[in-house]
């Protein structure tokens, strides 16, 4: 049953995301925190792990490293969107 004001977090199923050759994440949940932060629970496919290792020069993927990498990518995307939206391009 869908809750009121529930937002769809993913375009595909977990299986589709995990089997994709394109770097993708599957978001399980996003929970707002009282201090304004947000906790996101996700799975990342192998292609995103390889992208992370190449971009950061790492041999292994860690939870903290992947979390920071995704945060970095999302922040850049949001900033680029805000820049484009305001007509400053």
C-alpha positions in Angstrom: 0.0 0.0 0.0 1.4 3.4 -1.0 1.7 6.0 1.7 0.5 9.6 1.2 3.3 11.8 -0.3 5.5 8.7 -0.9 8.2 9.3 -3.5 9.3 6.7 -6.0 13.0 6.2 -5.3 13.9 3.9 -8.3 13.1 3.5 -11.9 13.8 -0.2 -12.0 14.0 -3.2 -9.7 17.0 -4.2 -7.6 17.8 -7.0 -10.0 17.8 -4.7 -13.0 20.1 -2.2 -11.2 22.6 -4.9 -10.0 22.8 -6.6 -13.5 23.3 -3.3 -15.4 26.6 -2.6 -17.1 26.1 1.1 -16.4 27.0 2.5 -13.0 23.8 2.6 -10.9 22.5 2.6 -7.4 19.3 1.2 -6.0 17.9 3.3 -3.1 16.2 1.3 -0.4 15.2 4.2 1.8 15.8 7.9 2.6 15.1 9.1 6.1 15.2 12.7 7.2 16.9 13.4 10.5 15.9 16.1 13.0 19.2 18.0 12.4 18.4 18.4 8.6 20.6 15.5 7.5 19.3 12.6 5.5 20.2 8.9 5.8 20.2 7.0 2.5 20.3 3.2 2.4 21.3 1.9 -1.0 23.0 -0.9 -3.0 25.5 -0.1 -5.7 26.2 -2.3 -8.7 29.6 -3.6 -9.8 30.0 -1.0 -12.5 29.7 1.8 -10.0 32.3 0.1 -7.8 34.7 -0.1 -10.7 34.0 3.6 -11.5 34.7 4.5 -7.8 38.0 2.5 -7.8 39.2 4.1 -11.0 38.2 7.7 -10.0 39.7 7.4 -6.6 42.7 5.2 -7.4 41.6 2.5 -5.0 42.0 -1.3 -5.1 38.9 -2.0 -3.0 35.5 -0.6 -2.4 34.5 0.4 1.2 31.1 1.5 2.6 32.5 4.8 3.7 34.4 5.4 0.5 31.4 4.5 -1.7 29.1 6.6 0.4 31.4 9.6 0.1 31.8 9.1 -3.7 28.0 9.0 -4.2 27.5 12.1 -2.0 30.2 13.8 -4.1 28.5 12.8 -7.4 25.0 13.9 -6.1 26.3 17.2 -4.8 27.9 18.0 -8.2 24.7 17.1 -10.0 22.5 19.2 -7.7 24.9 22.2 -8.0 25.0 21.8 -11.8 21.2 21.6 -11.9 20.8 24.7 -9.7 23.2 26.6 -11.9 21.3 25.5 -15.0 17.9 26.2 -13.5 18.8 29.8 -12.6 19.9 30.5 -16.2 23.5 31.3 -15.3 24.9 28.9 -18.0 
